[in-house]
Amino acid sequence: MGDCNEHAVLLAALARATGIPVKIEAGLVYLNGRFYYHAWNLLYLGKWVTADALFGQIPADVTHIRFASGQQKQQLDLMSIIGKIRLKIISQTL
């Protein structure tokens, strides 16, 4: 099954196996009225396109806010900001 990290790593491995350049991105995603830590991918398909294997989105929707991109090592950079980010929704259109 796995969470977002495992889905992003698996998609990265499958993409690389077929010769598609790929990065793992990490940040926040807005879901059901809250922000959550999340990981997804950036695939090079003639241009860089976001892809979220967990949510089945290509491109990933605008609820994804990237803070780190590259390999899993870059995701460790998020440790210094977790719990310190304050976001406020000013308007929401459904």
N, C-alpha and C positions, 0 to 999 in steps of 0.2 A: 504494500500500500504506500507508505511513505508520506512525508509532508512536503512542503514547497521546495525545500533544499534538495531532497532526494529526486523530486521530479525535474528540477533544473539541472542537476548533475547528470541524470539519465538522458535528458534531451541533449545536453552538451556532448555526451559520449556518442550518442547515435548520430548527431549532426557531424561531428568530427570524423566518424567512421565513413561517412559518405562524402567527405571533402568539404563540408560547409564550415567556414569560420564561425566561431561562436564564442560568446562571453556569458558569464553568469552575472546577473545584476541583483542587487539587494537594496531594500529600502522599506517603504511602507506601502500598504494598499488599503484603500477605503472600502469597507465591506459592512453592510448592515448597520450603518450609522457610527462606526468606529474605525480607527486606524490600527493596523496590525503589522508586525514585522513580516516581510515576505521576500521571496527570491523568485526570479524568473530569468529569461534568457534574451540575448540580443543575437540574432542570426544575420549573417551577411548573405543576402539573396539578390545580389546586384546593387543593393543598398542595405543599410542596417535596418532591420525590422525587429520589433519586440515580439516575444512569444511567451505566453504563460501556459505551460503544460498542465498545471494543476487546474486552472480555470478553462482550459481549452480555447485560448484566445490568440489569434494571429491577425493583426497586431494586438498586443495587450492594450486594454482600454486606458483611459486617462486617469483612472483611480490609482495608478502605480506611480509612486514618487521615488526616484532612484537616488540613493546616497553613495553607493559603491558599485563599481563595474570592473570586470576582469575575471580573475580566478577566485576560488574560495578564500584564498589568503587575504584578498582585499576586503572581504566581508568582515574580517576582524576589526577593521577601521570603525565599524559601526558601534563597537563596544563602548567607545568613549562618548557616544551621544545618546545611547539608549537610556530612556528615562528622563532626558533633559529637553526633549523636543515638545513644544507646546503649539498645537494647531487649533485654529478656530474656523469653522465652516461659516462663511458669511451668507452664502446663498446656495441653494441646492435645487436643480431643475431635474425633474424626472421625466 
